[in-house]
């Protein structure tokens, strides 16, 4: 090989390496976390939920459990329901907040219209109704007697209830609703399978079966759950559960990088998956961007951070850094 040819080959090799290094560097996204307090009242707050600019939670400042809200656009806090008895498990979608309410002696479902600033009953039957879920104009809940999905839902636009066909593998624990699709973990024995149900077509469909799967969440076309099935030989470090994302449109399944930590309460909105785990011997909030394929800490402050909720690029959670349970939030920016 002559000297000029040798120099050419080496030069091309160096250019290739430098280009690859440059591409690798460009692929590292810039992640910005802008944290903010939502409610740091001296009482206990919990069970946050978010939709758009509205955050809601359970608040015990009155000595009982009530529902409060916060408007991020106006930076104002407001009471949603401070009626006698307990109010718990709030959910919000657009201009509607729903929750389970015990003012009448048993659990009922109530709602609040953010436009008219008025409260309304959703279902006040004698039997218990719990765990409401709302998406757009639809409200669904569990029948407290059977702990299965109730045989009717409520259409907010029409102002009336509508029948719900009970799926073949009915939810026996709180389900999640997005659009006209509900998802849940069906505990048919010692295992849990993930199922979905299309309210428009009245059809049930399997999403993931076999092994043990729970903590299911849905946001748009993406379903996320915790897979606690054993995946490693017993002599290797055991996994404490893997997060799995599934695209309802493409049918593609994607396993997030393993954390080897106990994972709690995964939630998803668009390409953003958020959860709480104990990798730091406490509970912290972590996130993962499905497009950028990068994991990042959302909040790893002193104390426990739990019960995350997410909508778009905003994450909210319960935080006890101040010695009691407060609500904090963060705006997430991931730029490639």
N, C-alpha and C positions, 0 to 999 in steps of 0.2 A: 504494500500500500504506500503510495507516494505521500510526501509531506502535506501537500495542498489538500488532498482528499481526506487525510486524517484530520486536519484542522477543520474542514467543512463538517465532517461527521460529529466531531466534538462540539462544534458551535451549535449545530442543530439540536444535539442532545441537551445542551445547556439552555437553549431557548425553550425547548419543550418542558424542561423542569421548571423554569421560571414562570412560564405560562400556567402550568398546572398549579404552582404555588399561588399565583395571583388569583386563579379561579377559586382555589380553596379559601383564600382570604376573603374574597368577595362573597362567598357563600355563608360566612359567619354573620348572622343577623345582629342588628343593634336592638337591644331590648331595653325599654324604658318603663319603669314602674313609678307611677305618681300616686302615692298613698294619701288618703284623707279620712278623717273621722266622720262617721255618720251620726252616731248617738253614743255619747259617753256620760249619760245620766248615771247617778250613783246607784240606781237599781239594776236588776238583771234584765238583759235583753237577749233574745234568741230567735232562731228560726227565720233568718232573713230570706227574702225573695226579691227579685228585681225584674223590671221590664221597662226599657227605655230610660226615662229620667226618674222613674219612681222606684224607691226602695221601701219595702214594708217589713215589719218584724213583730214579734211578741214582746211586750213590755210590761214589767211588773212594778212600775213606779207607784201605782196606786195601792199596792198590796195584793192585787189580784192580777191575772193575766189579761191584758188588753192588746189591741192592735194599733200600732202607730205607723206613720209613713214619713218619707223625706223626699222632697222634690229637688233633684240635683240642679235643675235649670234655675230655680228661684232661690235655692239654698235655704229652704224653709222646712221645718218639721211640722207635722199636723197629726192630730188624733183621728184615727179611722173609726174605731169602735171602743167605747169605754162603758158599755152596758154592764149591768150586774151579771155575775157568773163569769165563767172562764171563756176566753176567746183564744183559739190556738190555730196553728198550722196555716198561716196566711199564704196566699198565692196571688200574683198579679199578672195581668196580660193587657197591654194597651191601657184603656181607661177603666178597667174593672179589677177590683180587689175582691177575693173571696176568702172565707175562713170557716172553721167549725166553731159553733157557738153553743154554750150551755145555759143561756139565760132562762130557758123554759124547763130546766130540770133534766133534759137529755140533750144529746148532741144534735144540733141542726146545722144547716148550711145557710150562711148569710152572705150578701154581697154589698159592695159600695161603688157607686158611679162617680168617678173623679171629675166628670164634666159638670154634672148637676149637683155634686157634693151631697148625694142622698144615699141612704142605706135602704136595702130591700131584702126580703126573705127569698131564698132560692128553694129550699126544701125544709119544711117544718113538720114532717110527719111524726107520729108518736114514737116510732122506732128510731134508733140512733143512726145518724148519718155523719160520716167522718172522712178525713183526708181528701178535701176537695182539690180538684185540679181545673185550671182554666186556660184556654187557648183561643184567642179570637172571640167568637160568639158562643163557644161551647163550654159548659161546666159539667164535670163528671165527679163522682165521689164513690166511696165504698159504703155498702150496707153494713152497719155496725153489728147486726145480728149474725150474719154469715161471714163477714170480713171478705166478701167478694164484691166486685163492682156492682153498683146498684143497677136495677133493671130499667132505670130511666135517667136521663140527663136533662139539662136545662139549656134552651136556646135563648141567649140574651137579646138577640135581635127580634125574634118572634115573641119573646116574653112568655114562653110556655115550655112545659116539659115535653120530652120526646122519648120514645122507647129505645132501649139499648139491648141488643141481643147478647146474651151471656156467651162468651167464647167457650170453646171446648175445654181449654185449659185456663179456667178463670183466675184472675189475680187474687191471691190470698194475702196480699200485703199491699201497701201503697204503690200505685202504678204511676207512670208519667205520661203526659199528654203534650203533643205538639201538632198543631194543625188539626187534622182529622185522624191522626194515628196515635194509638196508645201502645206503650211497651211495658213489660213487667217480667219479673223472674218467677217462674212457676215451680213451686216446691212440690213435685209429685212424689217424692220419697226422700232419700238422703241427698239427692242431687237437686240442682236448680237449673232449669233451662230458660232461655230468653225467647219470649214470644212477642209478636206484634199483632195488632188488630186495626183494620181500616174501617172506621165508622161509616164512611160513605158507601163502600161496597159490602160491608157486613162480613168481611172475610178475615179469618185468623191465619197467621203465617209464622213458621218457625224462623228465628234469627240465628240462634246458636244453641245446640243441644249436646248433651253429654258432659260429664264433669260437674263441677259446682260453680255456678255463676249467680251473682247478685249485685246489689247497688247499681241498678240500671238507670240510665238517664237518656233523654232524647232532646236534641235541638235541631230543628229543621230536618234534614235528611240524614243526620248523623246520630247513631246510637252508641253509647259507651257503657261498659259494665266492667265489674271486677271478676276475673277468672281465678278462683282459688284452687283449681285442679292441680294435683302434683305434676310437675313437668321435668324434674331433675331426679337422678338416682339418689337414694337415701344417704349415700356417703358424701354427696356434694352438698354445698350450702343450699338449704331449701328455700324456694321462693315463698313469700308470704302473700302472693297474689299478683297477677299481672293485669294491667289495664288494657282493654281491647276496644277498638273503635270499628264501627261497621257503617258503610254507606248504603242506605236503603235504595238509592237509585242504581248504583253500579253493582251492588252485592259484594263489594270488596271488603275484606277484613284486614285490620292493621293492628299489630301488637305494639304498644308503646314500650320504650326501653325499660328493662326491669330495674326496680328500685331496691329490692330485698328489704322492704319496710312494710309494715302494716298500713294498708291504704283504706281510707274512709271517704264516703260521700262524694264520689266522682260526679261531675256535672259537665255539660258541654253546651256550647253555643257557637255555631259556625265552625271555624277551624280551631277554636280554643277549648281545650280540656283542662279542668281545674279539679284539684282534690286536696285532702288533708292527709298527711302521713307522719310516722313517728321515727324517721331516719335519724333525727337529732335527739332521740330519747325524750322528745316532747312532741306535740302536735303542731305542725306548721302547714302553710299553704303553698302548693306548687302548681305550676302550669305547664302545658305542652302545646305548641303550635303544630297542628297537623300538616300545614303546608310547608313551613320552614323546617319541620322535623327537628325541633329543638326544645329541650326542657329547661325550665328556669324557676328560681324561687320567687314567689309572689310576696310572702311575708314570713320571715323566720325570726321574729322578735321574741323577747323573753315572754314566758307564759304560753298558754295554749291558744292556737288559732284553729277553729273548727267550723263545720257546717257551711262550706262555701256555696255561693250561688253566682251565676254568671249570665250576662246578657250583652252580646256584642263584645266590646273591649273593656267592660266594667265588671270587676269581681267584688263581691261583698262577702263578709264572713263574721263569725262570732269571735271576739278577742278578749282575753282576760289579763292582758299586760298590766292593767291598772288595778288588779285585785278583785275585779268583778267582771261580769260578762257584758261587754260593749259591742257595738257594731262598727266595723271599719270597712273601708273600700279602697280600691285601687284602679286606676286607668292603666291598661296594658297597651304598649306599642311595640310591635315586632316588625322591624324593617330590614329587608335583605340588602 
